[in-house]
Amino acid sequence: MTTAYAEVIGDPISHSKSPLIHRFWIDALGLDADYRAHHVTPDGLVAYFEERRADPAWRGCNITLPHKEAALDLVEDRGGVRATIGAINLAMRAEDGVLIGTNTDAGGFYAPIADLPLAGAPVAVVGAGGAARAILFALSRIGVGEVTILNRNVLKAAALLSAFGLKGKALPLSAPLPPAALLVNTSSLGMTGQPALELDLSPLPEDAVVYEIVYAPLETSLLKAARARELDTVDGLDMLIGQGALAFELLFGAEPPRDRDEELRELLTS
């Protein structure tokens, strides 16, 4: 019997920690399965899905930058993701063999801040890409207050506010931060090989939370600046593990052992 497998695709992809996470859970549960990283460029995205559709051992793939929006056109959207989040981070083979797309980023993002009193609170978001769409979707469901998006393309950011029915404003990256209760970096700035995200955090109140979705490196310049101000922080592994757990169950039909999260974090940071 052929070993079932899933993958994570992106461009670049060598930094991805998803194979370590999913293999940790596969080994812990004793599954006959594998999980790999596969480099897919934008020009190769269509061919990738055509090849994998023909492989019955392939369960699906997690999707990272820059494919989260483009991949929507290559799968069935049975859950109405296009009309809500507008981007997917998971494609999987359904029981009838059809490839369907979904998004576990929103759930993975929300889990670490579920206990925060964010209803009606002001929020600042950096970036307006596929990850931002999932995060803004989650924020709209929480019922946050005014949302300020800082992005290179201000018109794109403004369109996202409108799409998710959020009140707020879109500003260039150089604009000063508002006094937000939550600051989220959804962009690739700060990632290994990318420019650092340099923000003046002084406008944030003392009880603000800074949430970084970049995990390579784990200690970004944004997190260093937040900790220098003694602000509470959420690092990129929290969202990565959270969305990965939701994806793992969909891909392999088994619940990952979340009681071993500390052990997993130690593996990821060693």
KEKE-3310 file (N, C-alpha, C; in steps of 0.2 Angstrom, whole numbers, plus 5000, padded with zeros to 4 digits):
npx = (5004:5003:5011:5003:5003:5006:5009:5018:5017:5026:5034:5047:5052:5060:5062:5051:5043:5033:5035:5042:5033:5022:5027:5031:5019:5014:5023:5021:5008:5009:5007:5005:5012:5018:5025:5030:5040:5038:5045:5036:5034:5026:5023:5023:5012:4999:5003:5008:4996:4989:4998:4998:4984:4983:4989:4985:4990:4992:4987:4984:4988:4997:4997:5007:5015:5018:5005:4991:4980:4979:4978:4965:4958:4960:4954:4939:4927:4919:4916:4913:4924:4929:4920:4921:4934:4943:4955:4965:4973:4975:4973:4964:4961:4945:4932:4926:4935:4937:4946:4947:4946:4951:4953:4963:4970:4963:4957:4968:4975:4967:4966:4977:4974:4961:4956:4958:4951:4945:4934:4927:4939:4953:4963:4979:4985:4998:5001:4993:4990:4987:4987:4984:4970:4964:4966:4960:4947:4945:4946:4935:4925:4927:4923:4930:4936:4940:4950:4967:4976:4992:5001:5011:5003:4991:4978:4974:4974:4963:4953:4952:4947:4935:4929:4928:4920:4924:4927:4939:4955:4966:4984:5000:5015:5025:5018:5013:5010:4993:4986:4984:4976:4980:4993:4996:5008:5006:5013:5027:5038:5052:5055:5067:5078:5071:5067:5068:5055:5052:5046:5039:5035:5030:5018:5009:4998:5003:4997:4996:4996:5007:5008:5016:5017:5027:5039:5052:5066:5062:5063:5060:5063:5053:5047:5057:5058:5045:5047:5057:5049:5042:5030:5016:5018:5015:5021:5027:5026:5015:5003:5006:5007:4994:4986:4991:4987:4974:4974:4981:4972:4962:4969:4974:4965:4965:4967:4979:4992:4990:4993:5007:5013:5023:5034:5035:5037:5050:5057:5056:5063:5076)
npy = (4994:5011:5024:5037:5055:5072:5090:5105:5120:5134:5149:5158:5141:5134:5138:5134:5127:5118:5104:5098:5100:5093:5080:5077:5075:5065:5054:5054:5049:5037:5035:5029:5038:5053:5070:5084:5097:5107:5116:5128:5138:5154:5152:5139:5134:5129:5118:5110:5107:5100:5088:5083:5080:5068:5058:5046:5045:5057:5068:5081:5099:5111:5129:5142:5159:5164:5160:5160:5166:5164:5150:5148:5148:5135:5125:5117:5127:5124:5128:5142:5151:5160:5171:5175:5175:5175:5169:5154:5142:5129:5115:5100:5083:5078:5065:5061:5063:5075:5090:5102:5118:5127:5137:5138:5147:5158:5152:5147:5159:5165:5157:5160:5172:5172:5174:5188:5204:5210:5215:5229:5235:5245:5241:5237:5233:5226:5225:5217:5205:5188:5181:5192:5193:5182:5185:5197:5193:5185:5195:5203:5195:5194:5207:5219:5236:5251:5248:5249:5248:5246:5248:5245:5247:5257:5258:5245:5240:5248:5243:5230:5233:5237:5226:5217:5223:5232:5246:5259:5264:5266:5266:5272:5262:5270:5278:5284:5273:5269:5271:5256:5242:5230:5224:5218:5209:5204:5203:5199:5205:5206:5193:5180:5184:5195:5213:5221:5224:5239:5248:5261:5259:5266:5273:5263:5257:5253:5240:5234:5221:5213:5204:5193:5185:5180:5167:5164:5172:5167:5176:5191:5208:5216:5209:5210:5223:5225:5218:5225:5236:5230:5224:5213:5198:5188:5175:5169:5155:5151:5154:5146:5133:5132:5134:5123:5112:5111:5109:5097:5088:5088:5083:5071:5064:5063:5068:5079:5077:5089:5091:5089:5101:5110:5102:5101:5114:5116:5107:5114:5126:5122)
npz = (5000:4996:5004:5012:5009:5012:5008:5009:5000:4992:4988:4993:5000:5008:5021:5028:5042:5043:5039:5049:5060:5056:5054:5067:5073:5065:5068:5082:5083:5076:5062:5046:5035:5027:5026:5017:5010:4996:4983:4974:4961:4956:4942:4940:4947:4942:4935:4946:4953:4944:4942:4955:4957:4950:4958:4969:4982:4987:4999:5000:5002:5012:5009:5006:5006:4989:4986:4991:4986:4972:4971:4974:4962:4957:4964:4971:4979:4991:5004:5003:5004:4995:4995:5008:5016:5005:5002:5002:5012:5012:5002:4999:4996:4993:4999:4988:4979:4973:4973:4986:4993:5008:5023:5036:5043:5049:5061:5067:5069:5079:5090:5100:5105:5110:5123:5125:5129:5116:5109:5102:5103:5097:5083:5075:5059:5049:5032:5018:5012:5007:5020:5028:5025:5030:5044:5045:5043:5054:5064:5061:5065:5078:5082:5083:5086:5078:5064:5058:5044:5038:5024:5009:4997:4998:4993:4991:5004:5009:5001:5007:5020:5017:5011:5022:5030:5040:5051:5049:5044:5030:5028:5023:5025:5031:5040:5056:5070:5077:5094:5097:5104:5100:5089:5074:5063:5047:5036:5026:5030:5040:5039:5036:5024:5020:5020:5037:5048:5053:5065:5075:5091:5101:5102:5106:5119:5136:5139:5127:5114:5105:5090:5080:5064:5057:5057:5055:5056:5073:5083:5079:5073:5076:5087:5096:5098:5104:5116:5122:5126:5135:5132:5130:5120:5105:5096:5080:5080:5087:5079:5068:5073:5077:5066:5058:5066:5064:5050:5049:5055:5045:5034:5037:5045:5058:5075:5081:5094:5105:5118:5118:5114:5120:5119:5105:5102:5107:5099:5087:5089:5092)
capx = (5000:5007:5011:4999:5008:5004:5015:5017:5020:5027:5040:5052:5049:5065:5062:5045:5044:5028:5036:5044:5027:5017:5030:5031:5012:5013:5027:5018:5002:5011:5003:5009:5011:5023:5024:5036:5040:5039:5045:5032:5034:5019:5022:5022:5006:4994:5006:5008:4990:4988:5002:4995:4977:4983:4992:4980:4993:4993:4981:4983:4994:4996:4999:5010:5016:5013:4999:4985:4974:4979:4976:4958:4955:4962:4951:4932:4926:4913:4914:4912:4930:4931:4916:4922:4941:4946:4961:4965:4980:4974:4969:4964:4957:4938:4931:4924:4941:4938:4951:4943:4951:4949:4957:4964:4974:4959:4956:4975:4977:4962:4967:4981:4971:4954:4954:4959:4945:4946:4928:4927:4946:4957:4968:4983:4988:5003:5001:4986:4990:4983:4987:4980:4963:4961:4966:4954:4941:4944:4945:4928:4920:4928:4919:4935:4934:4943:4956:4971:4980:4998:5003:5014:4998:4985:4971:4973:4972:4957:4948:4951:4943:4928:4927:4927:4915:4928:4929:4946:4958:4972:4989:5006:5020:5028:5013:5014:5005:4988:4986:4980:4976:4983:4996:4998:5011:5004:5017:5033:5043:5055:5056:5073:5079:5066:5069:5066:5049:5055:5040:5040:5030:5029:5011:5005:4998:5007:4994:4995:4998:5010:5007:5020:5015:5033:5042:5059:5067:5057:5064:5060:5065:5046:5046:5063:5056:5040:5049:5060:5044:5039:5023:5014:5019:5013:5026:5024:5025:5008:4998:5009:5005:4987:4983:4994:4984:4967:4975:4983:4966:4958:4973:4976:4959:4967:4968:4986:4992:4991:4996:5014:5015:5029:5039:5035:5041:5057:5060:5056:5068:5082)
capy = (5000:5017:5029:5043:5060:5079:5094:5113:5123:5141:5152:5152:5136:5131:5141:5131:5122:5113:5097:5096:5100:5087:5074:5076:5073:5058:5050:5053:5045:5031:5035:5027:5044:5058:5077:5086:5104:5107:5123:5129:5145:5156:5149:5131:5132:5125:5111:5106:5104:5094:5082:5080:5077:5061:5054:5045:5045:5064:5070:5088:5103:5118:5134:5148:5164:5169:5157:5159:5169:5161:5143:5147:5146:5128:5120:5119:5132:5121:5132:5149:5154:5166:5176:5177:5176:5177:5166:5148:5140:5122:5111:5093:5078:5076:5058:5060:5063:5082:5095:5107:5123:5130:5141:5137:5153:5162:5149:5147:5166:5167:5153:5163:5178:5171:5177:5195:5208:5214:5218:5236:5238:5247:5236:5239:5227:5227:5220:5216:5199:5182:5180:5198:5192:5177:5188:5202:5189:5183:5201:5205:5190:5196:5213:5224:5243:5253:5244:5253:5244:5249:5243:5249:5249:5259:5256:5238:5240:5251:5238:5225:5235:5237:5219:5214:5227:5235:5253:5261:5268:5263:5271:5269:5259:5275:5281:5282:5268:5272:5268:5250:5237:5224:5225:5211:5209:5199:5204:5195:5210:5203:5186:5179:5186:5201:5218:5221:5228:5244:5252:5265:5256:5271:5275:5258:5258:5248:5234:5232:5215:5213:5198:5192:5179:5178:5163:5162:5170:5167:5182:5196:5214:5218:5206:5213:5230:5224:5215:5230:5240:5225:5222:5206:5196:5181:5174:5166:5148:5150:5153:5141:5127:5132:5132:5117:5107:5111:5106:5090:5083:5088:5080:5064:5061:5061:5074:5079:5077:5096:5091:5089:5107:5112:5097:5103:5121:5115:5104:5119:5131:5119)
capz = (5000:4995:5009:5010:5010:5011:5007:5010:4994:4992:4985:4994:5004:5012:5028:5031:5048:5043:5039:5056:5064:5054:5055:5074:5075:5062:5072:5089:5082:5073:5056:5040:5031:5027:5025:5013:5008:4989:4980:4968:4959:4953:4935:4941:4952:4939:4934:4952:4955:4938:4943:4961:4956:4947:4963:4974:4988:4989:5003:4999:5003:5014:5004:5009:5001:4987:4982:4994:4983:4966:4972:4975:4956:4955:4968:4972:4985:4994:5010:5002:5006:4991:4997:5015:5017:4999:5001:5005:5014:5012:4997:5001:4992:4997:4999:4981:4974:4971:4977:4989:4996:5014:5026:5043:5046:5054:5067:5070:5072:5084:5096:5106:5108:5112:5130:5126:5128:5110:5106:5102:5104:5091:5081:5069:5055:5044:5027:5015:5007:5009:5027:5031:5023:5035:5050:5046:5044:5061:5068:5060:5069:5085:5083:5086:5085:5072:5061:5054:5040:5036:5018:5003:4993:5002:4990:4992:5011:5010:4999:5012:5026:5015:5010:5028:5034:5046:5051:5050:5038:5027:5028:5020:5030:5035:5044:5064:5073:5082:5100:5096:5109:5096:5083:5070:5057:5043:5030:5026:5032:5045:5038:5034:5017:5018:5025:5043:5049:5058:5068:5082:5095:5107:5102:5109:5127:5140:5139:5120:5113:5098:5087:5074:5061:5054:5062:5053:5062:5078:5086:5073:5075:5079:5094:5100:5100:5109:5122:5125:5129:5140:5129:5129:5113:5102:5091:5074:5080:5090:5074:5064:5076:5078:5059:5056:5069:5060:5043:5050:5055:5038:5029:5039:5048:5065:5079:5083:5101:5107:5124:5117:5111:5122:5116:5098:5102:5109:5093:5082:5091:5093)
cpx = (5004:5006:5008:5004:5004:5010:5013:5021:5021:5033:5042:5048:5054:5065:5056:5047:5038:5030:5038:5038:5023:5021:5031:5024:5011:5017:5024:5012:5003:5008:5008:5008:5017:5021:5030:5035:5042:5039:5041:5032:5027:5018:5021:5016:5001:4997:5006:5002:4988:4991:4999:4988:4978:4987:4988:4983:4993:4986:4979:4989:4992:4999:5001:5011:5020:5007:4992:4979:4974:4977:4969:4955:4956:4959:4943:4932:4920:4911:4913:4918:4931:4926:4917:4930:4945:4953:4961:4972:4980:4970:4970:4959:4951:4937:4929:4929:4942:4942:4947:4948:4947:4954:4957:4968:4969:4958:4963:4977:4973:4964:4971:4978:4963:4952:4955:4952:4946:4940:4928:4934:4949:4962:4972:4986:4993:5002:4994:4986:4986:4982:4983:4972:4960:4961:4961:4948:4939:4943:4938:4923:4921:4924:4924:4933:4938:4950:4960:4976:4986:5000:5006:5008:4992:4979:4969:4971:4965:4951:4947:4947:4936:4925:4925:4922:4918:4929:4936:4949:4965:4978:4995:5011:5023:5024:5014:5008:5000:4989:4982:4981:4980:4986:4998:5002:5009:5008:5023:5039:5046:5057:5063:5074:5075:5069:5065:5059:5051:5049:5042:5034:5027:5021:5006:5004:5002:5003:4992:4998:5001:5011:5011:5018:5022:5037:5049:5062:5062:5057:5065:5062:5059:5046:5051:5061:5050:5042:5053:5056:5040:5031:5022:5015:5016:5017:5023:5023:5017:5003:5000:5006:4998:4984:4985:4990:4977:4968:4977:4976:4962:4962:4973:4970:4960:4969:4975:4986:4995:4994:5004:5017:5021:5035:5041:5039:5048:5061:5061:5061:5075:5087)
cpy = (5006:5022:5035:5049:5067:5083:5101:5115:5131:5143:5158:5147:5133:5133:5137:5126:5117:5106:5094:5095:5093:5080:5072:5073:5066:5053:5048:5048:5038:5030:5033:5033:5048:5065:5080:5094:5103:5114:5123:5137:5147:5153:5142:5129:5127:5118:5107:5103:5099:5088:5079:5077:5069:5056:5053:5045:5052:5066:5077:5092:5109:5123:5140:5153:5161:5166:5157:5161:5165:5154:5142:5145:5139:5123:5122:5123:5130:5125:5139:5153:5161:5172:5179:5179:5178:5174:5159:5146:5132:5119:5104:5089:5076:5068:5056:5061:5071:5086:5101:5112:5125:5134:5140:5142:5157:5159:5148:5154:5167:5164:5157:5169:5178:5174:5184:5199:5213:5217:5225:5239:5240:5242:5239:5233:5230:5222:5219:5211:5194:5181:5186:5196:5187:5181:5194:5199:5188:5190:5204:5201:5192:5202:5218:5231:5245:5250:5249:5248:5248:5245:5248:5251:5251:5258:5249:5237:5242:5246:5232:5227:5235:5230:5215:5218:5230:5242:5254:5265:5264:5268:5268:5266:5264:5279:5279:5277:5272:5269:5262:5246:5230:5226:5219:5213:5203:5199:5199:5199:5207:5196:5185:5180:5192:5206:5218:5225:5233:5249:5255:5263:5261:5273:5270:5259:5252:5241:5231:5225:5215:5206:5197:5185:5176:5173:5161:5169:5170:5173:5188:5203:5217:5215:5209:5219:5230:5222:5221:5235:5236:5224:5215:5204:5189:5180:5170:5158:5146:5149:5147:5134:5126:5130:5125:5111:5106:5107:5099:5085:5083:5083:5072:5061:5059:5068:5074:5080:5084:5096:5090:5096:5110:5108:5099:5109:5120:5112:5110:5125:5129:5120)
cpz = (5000:5001:5008:5012:5009:5010:5009:5004:4995:4988:4988:4999:5009:5019:5032:5037:5048:5042:5045:5060:5062:5055:5062:5076:5071:5066:5079:5088:5078:5066:5050:5035:5031:5025:5022:5012:5000:4986:4974:4967:4956:4946:4935:4945:4948:4937:4940:4954:4950:4940:4950:4961:4954:4952:4968:4981:4991:4992:5002:5001:5007:5009:5008:5004:4994:4984:4985:4991:4976:4966:4972:4968:4953:4959:4968:4979:4988:5000:5009:5004:5002:4993:5004:5016:5011:4998:5004:5007:5015:5006:4999:4996:4996:4996:4991:4976:4972:4975:4979:4992:5003:5017:5034:5047:5051:5061:5071:5073:5078:5091:5102:5109:5110:5118:5131:5125:5122:5107:5107:5102:5097:5089:5075:5066:5050:5039:5024:5010:5009:5016:5031:5030:5029:5042:5051:5046:5051:5066:5067:5064:5076:5087:5086:5083:5078:5070:5057:5051:5037:5030:5013:4999:4997:4999:4991:4999:5012:5007:5003:5018:5023:5014:5016:5033:5040:5045:5052:5045:5036:5026:5025:5026:5034:5040:5052:5066:5077:5088:5100:5102:5106:5090:5080:5064:5053:5037:5031:5028:5039:5044:5035:5026:5015:5022:5032:5043:5055:5060:5074:5086:5101:5107:5106:5116:5130:5140:5132:5119:5105:5095:5080:5071:5058:5060:5060:5051:5067:5081:5081:5077:5079:5086:5098:5103:5105:5116:5126:5128:5134:5138:5129:5121:5111:5096:5085:5075:5083:5084:5069:5066:5076:5071:5057:5059:5066:5053:5044:5051:5049:5033:5031:5043:5055:5069:5082:5091:5104:5114:5124:5114:5113:5120:5109:5098:5103:5103:5088:5083:5092:5088)
residu = (MET:THR:THR:ALA:TYR:ALA:GLU:VAL:ILE:GLY:ASP:PRO:ILE:SER:HIS:SER:LYS:SER:PRO:LEU:ILE:HIS:ARG:PHE:TRP:ILE:ASP:ALA:LEU:GLY:LEU:ASP:ALA:ASP:TYR:ARG:ALA:HIS:HIS:VAL:THR:PRO:ASP:GLY:LEU:VAL:ALA:TYR:PHE:GLU:GLU:ARG:ARG:ALA:ASP:PRO:ALA:TRP:ARG:GLY:CYS:ASN:ILE:THR:LEU:PRO:HIS:LYS:GLU:ALA:ALA:LEU:ASP:LEU:VAL:GLU:ASP:ARG:GLY:GLY:VAL:ARG:ALA:THR:ILE:GLY:ALA:ILE:ASN:LEU:ALA:MET:ARG:ALA:GLU:ASP:GLY:VAL:LEU:ILE:GLY:THR:ASN:THR:ASP:ALA:GLY:GLY:PHE:TYR:ALA:PRO:ILE:ALA:ASP:LEU:PRO:LEU:ALA:GLY:ALA:PRO:VAL:ALA:VAL:VAL:GLY:ALA:GLY:GLY:ALA:ALA:ARG:ALA:ILE:LEU:PHE:ALA:LEU:SER:ARG:ILE:GLY:VAL:GLY:GLU:VAL:THR:ILE:LEU:ASN:ARG:ASN:VAL:LEU:LYS:ALA:ALA:ALA:LEU:LEU:SER:ALA:PHE:GLY:LEU:LYS:GLY:LYS:ALA:LEU:PRO:LEU:SER:ALA:PRO:LEU:PRO:PRO:ALA:ALA:LEU:LEU:VAL:ASN:THR:SER:SER:LEU:GLY:MET:THR:GLY:GLN:PRO:ALA:LEU:GLU:LEU:ASP:LEU:SER:PRO:LEU:PRO:GLU:ASP:ALA:VAL:VAL:TYR:GLU:ILE:VAL:TYR:ALA:PRO:LEU:GLU:THR:SER:LEU:LEU:LYS:ALA:ALA:ARG:ALA:ARG:GLU:LEU:ASP:THR:VAL:ASP:GLY:LEU:ASP:MET:LEU:ILE:GLY:GLN:GLY:ALA:LEU:ALA:PHE:GLU:LEU:LEU:PHE:GLY:ALA:GLU:PRO:PRO:ARG:ASP:ARG:ASP:GLU:GLU:LEU:ARG:GLU:LEU:LEU:THR:SER)
# end
